[in-house]
Amino acid sequence: MSDSFFSRVMKVGAIQRQGIISLLNLLAFSGIGFASTIYFAHSVGASVLGAFFLFMSYYGIMGMFIDGGIGGAAIKRISEGEEQDAYFTAFFVIRSVFIVAVVLVLSIARSLFVDLNNSGLFNWLLIVLIANAITGAVSIGVAGRMKMGIRSTCNTITNISSVIIQVAAIYFGFGAYGLAGGVVAGLFIGGIIEFHFFDLHFAPFKRRHIKSLFVFAFWLFLSSGGAMVFLQADTILIGHFMEYSDVGVYRVVMQFTMVATFTTNALRNILWPSVSQWGKSGEINRVEESLARALSYSLLLALPVLAGGILLGDKLLYYLYGAEFSSGYTALIILLAVQVVNVFQYFFTMYLDALDHPKDSFKVTAISGIANVLLNIIFIPLYGIKGAAIATLLSMIFNVFLARRALSRIISIKVEHSSLKNILMATTAMAVLVGLYRMFIHLSNIWVTLLAVAAGGIIYSFLILKLDKKICNELRDITVKLRLPWPNWL
């Protein structure tokens, strides 16, 4: 129907439309993910969760070697619109060689992976790597064709399918094996659906296609390796120095802080191909404007979540996950600060890559990645999971400093000072009112605590819409185009 909700969504600008779809998908998955983690925490405890989180960390690192930066290079070259089929075919052949090599090396070196062998998850690691290599190729092709809304939706289907299967597996007593199996099943479910939107074809390619991919991929791989250090090194080192249960607490807390990154992840996922295209066509003004808006919209959520976590995080951890996880409150505060810094790190390094400067991005992430590992080795034995959080925060700040300096040589980095001021004012006012709520009302159960969360969210939303007319007008325009209700007093 011409008047359907879908047709109204299509009338919204491409970047805004894809951002809305990506954000809705993230919200849907995150809601299910949080609920399932609460269920897992109460059903199997921190130790089983810790074994699974270690498995996922190794999966992320090994997946990086399988990709080798070729995936990002393929998206870059395909998005440029020239010889798309040839570039995809070259990517597919290279990726196939990588997966065979990594699986063989892992099989030979199996005895070195003590943690995975003890938990019985080593074979599952090989299975999930192969599954990701197959379904990931389709996803790369879809992303290169600028179908980011479809890719985001299929990623959400993958994640939700995984969670549903994991919940069933835990219910029937499969423990960590069920959690790993759910990841594999979800990859195939999402990949089959995404294949229906895949419109590239295998075509002859030449040596120059491979060379073009490798030139870009080399630095992208090294850069993504540094990023992977930030994501996974702390988990693996906690597993080395401490117990599975400590890993479980840390990663549950880390997942909890991800609520602060909803906007960041949504924008980052859809901006990469567009920034690449704008950079290729010399539209630097659009690049600079998009970065400024992306930073504003990301801080719009990250800063109030930090304030709310400081005020209510201890009670939320206790009531949602159990007493075993409440010990992670200090780490929670530090990691929420990490997510605020992440806003800048995500976009600065992403824009370096999208603007065809992966070498600069690598230098930044390599230096700060090494610092991250060294700081984790120093702080984890001294302070436990709090030490891991501190190491991540310090190295992330260092990363932002280096990335900003590199990006500022390419484009003018602008911050919307008026929007930032309004966000800080609304966050401060919300924090004061929520603080008074906690001072006078005893947070005796989860419902009283969630009421404080809801009240803080309503207060902040009201204030930011009243204070920042630019944000208010942009949201109103989108809402009107979707024919959704908008309050008259705004």
Protein Blocks (a to p, Z undefined) as FASTA:
>chain_A
ZZbmklmmmmpcfklmmmmmmmmmmmmmmmmmmmmmmmmmmmnommlmmmmmmmmmmmmm
mmmmmnnommmmmmmmmmnopaklmmmmmmmmmmmmmmmmmmmmmmmmmmmmmmlmmnop
mmmmmmmmmmmmmmmmmmmmmmmnopamlmmmmmmmmmmmmmmmmmmmmmnonajmlmmm
mmmmmmmmmmmmmmmmpcbdcddddfklmmmmmmmmmmmmmmmmmmmmmmmmmmmmmmmm
mcfklmmmmmmmmmmmmmmmmmmmmmmmmmmmmmmmmmmnopamlmmmmmmmmmmmmmmm
mmmmmmmmmmmmmmmmmmmnojklmmmmmmmmmmmmmmmmmmmmmmmmmmmmmnopaklm
mmmmmmmmmmmmmmmmmmmmmnommlmmmmmmmmmmmmmmmmmmmmmmmmccdddfklmm
mmmmmmmmmmmmmmmmmmmpccfbfklmmmmmmmmmmmmmmmmmmmmmmlmmmmmmmmmm
nopacdfkZZ
